[in-house]
Amino acid sequence: MKSYIWFIVGGYLSGSVLFAYSIPKFMKHIDVCELSEDGNPGTYNAFKYGGFWCGVCVLLAELLKGFLPVWLCARTVGADRLPFAFVMASPVFGHAYSIFHHGRGGKAIAVSFGVMLGILPEMRPLLLLIGCYLLFSLLVQVKDHRLRSVVTYVCFAAASILFIETPQIVLGDLLAAGVVIYRHTLGRPGEAALCAKNRRWLHKLR
């Protein structure tokens, strides 16, 4: 159990690094929280305001911070025990509620895909998440982004219960989905406050 705790803490800290905020700052000297309407330090806003290559760097970094803790844990400690579920959820929780940004963060979409990549060669969670996302983006189009994310992750959680037999993977999917759903509904800390605190922090550094 102690070994899993290290990966849970490491996953949370990894998730807490908001690359969608820091990479555009470094590459383009812009604050995506200030420029965007929703104030979200997310991959979409990095593409929109930072350009293609900035967005690609952010996407890869966001995927990697979800992938690495889960992948390393699976290959060193193992993915066959129930605490592994909390390792899966920790980067998602870290991104949504970052310790480095006063408990505020992003919407945790890209990092959750990274987590599902981390449990390969178990492909079903990743395929289910991709399938649900495409379903409500292309076939049964839900135009409101926030609502689409909620519906997608509710269906992903239900599909995980129906089609995956491994208890720790199912629980990990449910925990990760729960964080995303909560972040998009009841647990939305003010993005404007995040931007304001980040600006004050940068001002102190100068």
C-alpha positions in Angstrom: 0.0 0.0 0.0 2.8 2.4 0.8 4.2 2.1 -2.7 0.8 3.0 -4.2 0.7 6.1 -1.9 3.9 7.4 -3.5 2.4 7.1 -6.9 -0.9 8.7 -5.8 1.0 11.7 -4.4 3.2 11.8 -7.4 0.3 11.6 -9.8 -1.5 14.5 -8.0 1.6 16.6 -8.2 2.1 15.7 -11.8 -1.5 16.6 -12.6 -1.2 19.9 -10.7 1.3 21.3 -13.2 -1.0 23.3 -15.6 0.9 23.1 -18.8 -1.9 24.8 -20.7 -1.1 27.9 -18.6 2.7 27.7 -18.4 3.6 26.7 -21.9 1.7 29.5 -23.7 3.4 31.9 -21.1 6.8 30.5 -22.1 6.3 30.2 -25.8 4.0 33.1 -26.6 4.1 35.3 -23.5 0.4 35.2 -23.2 -2.0 34.3 -20.4 -4.7 32.0 -21.8 -6.9 32.6 -18.8 -7.0 36.3 -19.5 -7.6 35.9 -23.2 -10.3 33.2 -23.1 -13.9 33.7 -22.4 -14.1 30.8 -19.9 -10.8 31.6 -18.2 -9.8 27.9 -18.4 -6.1 26.8 -18.6 -6.9 24.1 -21.0 -5.6 22.5 -24.2 -8.4 24.0 -26.4 -7.5 27.6 -25.3 -3.8 26.8 -25.8 -4.5 25.9 -29.5 -6.9 28.9 -29.9 -4.7 31.6 -28.5 -1.2 30.1 -28.7 -1.4 28.6 -32.1 -0.8 25.1 -33.5 2.6 24.2 -32.1 1.9 25.7 -28.8 -1.3 23.7 -28.6 0.5 20.5 -29.7 3.1 21.0 -27.0 0.4 21.5 -24.4 -1.6 18.5 -25.6 1.5 16.2 -25.4 2.4 17.5 -22.0 -1.1 17.1 -20.6 -1.3 13.5 -21.9 2.1 12.7 -20.6 1.4 14.0 -17.0 -1.6 11.6 -16.9 0.2 8.7 -18.6 3.5 8.6 -16.7 2.4 8.1 -13.1 -0.1 5.4 -14.1 2.3 3.6 -16.5 5.2 3.7 -14.0 3.0 2.4 -11.2 1.5 -0.4 -13.4 5.0 -1.6 -14.3 6.7 -1.3 -11.0 4.1 -1.9 -8.2 1.4 -3.5 -10.4 -2.1 -2.7 -11.6 -3.7 -5.7 -9.9 -4.8 -4.1 -6.6 -7.6 -1.8 -5.7 -5.3 1.2 -4.7 -4.3 1.4 -8.3 -7.7 3.0 -8.9 -6.6 6.0 -6.9 -3.3 6.2 -8.8 -5.5 6.5 -12.0 -7.6 9.3 -10.5 -4.8 11.3 -8.9 -3.5 13.2 -12.0 -7.1 14.0 -13.0 -7.8 15.4 -9.5 -4.5 17.3 -9.6 -5.3 19.0 -12.8 -8.8 19.9 -11.7 -7.7 21.2 -8.3 -4.0 22.1 -8.6 -1.9 22.5 -5.5 0.3 24.9 -7.4 -2.6 27.2 -8.3 -4.4 27.6 -5.0 -6.7 24.6 -5.6 -7.9 25.8 -8.9 -7.3 24.2 -12.3 -8.6 23.1 -15.6 -11.4 20.8 -16.9 -9.2 17.6 -16.9 -10.2 16.3 -20.3 -6.7 15.7 -21.9 -5.1 14.4 -18.7 -7.9 11.8 -18.3 -7.1 10.5 -21.8 -3.4 10.3 -20.7 -4.5 8.2 -17.7 -6.3 5.8 -20.0 -3.2 5.5 -22.2 -1.2 4.7 -19.1 -3.1 1.4 -18.5 -2.3 0.0 -22.0 -2.3 -2.8 -23.2 -5.8 -2.7 -21.5 -7.5 -0.8 -24.3 -11.1 -0.9 -23.3 -11.2 2.2 -21.1 -9.4 4.3 -23.7 -11.7 3.0 -26.5 -14.8 3.6 -24.4 -13.8 7.2 -23.6 -12.9 8.0 -27.2 -16.2 6.4 -28.4 -18.3 8.4 -25.9 -16.5 11.6 -26.8 -17.0 11.0 -30.5 -20.6 10.0 -30.0 -21.6 13.3 -28.4 -19.3 15.4 -30.6 -20.2 14.0 -34.0 -23.3 11.7 -34.0 -25.5 13.0 -31.2 -24.1 16.5 -31.2 -24.2 18.3 -27.9 -23.1 21.8 -28.7 -22.6 23.2 -25.2 -19.0 22.1 -24.4 -19.6 21.8 -20.6 -22.8 19.7 -21.1 -21.1 17.6 -23.7 -18.3 16.8 -21.3 -20.7 15.9 -18.5 -22.8 13.6 -20.7 -19.6 12.0 -22.2 -18.1 11.1 -18.8 -21.4 9.9 -17.4 -21.8 7.5 -20.3 -18.1 6.6 -20.0 -18.6 5.7 -16.3 -21.7 3.6 -17.1 -19.9 1.8 -20.0 -17.0 1.0 -17.7 -19.3 -0.7 -15.3 -21.0 -2.7 -18.1 -18.0 -3.7 -20.2 -14.9 -3.9 -17.9 -14.5 -6.7 -15.4 -11.4 -5.6 -13.6 -12.5 -3.9 -10.3 -9.6 -1.5 -9.9 -9.9 -0.3 -13.5 -13.6 0.2 -13.1 -13.1 2.1 -9.9 -10.3 4.2 -11.5 -12.6 5.1 -14.4 -15.4 6.0 -12.1 -13.2 8.2 -9.9 -11.6 10.0 -12.9 -15.0 10.5 -14.5 -16.5 11.7 -11.2 -13.7 14.4 -10.9 -14.4 15.6 -14.4 -18.2 15.6 -13.9 -17.9 17.4 -10.6 -15.4 19.9 -12.0 -17.9 20.8 -14.8 -20.9 21.1 -12.6 -20.8 21.8 -8.9 -17.0 22.1 -8.4 -16.1 25.0 -10.7 -13.8 27.3 -8.8 -13.8 30.8 -10.3 -11.4 30.9 -13.3 -11.2 34.7 -12.9 -9.9 34.2 -9.4 -7.3 31.8 -10.8 -6.1 34.3 -13.3 -5.9 37.1 -10.7 -3.9 35.0 -8.2 -1.5 33.9 -11.0 -1.0 37.5 -12.0 -0.2 38.4 -8.4 2.2 35.5 -8.1 4.0 36.5 -11.3 4.2 40.1 -10.1 5.9 39.0 -6.9 8.5 37.0 -9.0 9.3 40.2 -11.0 
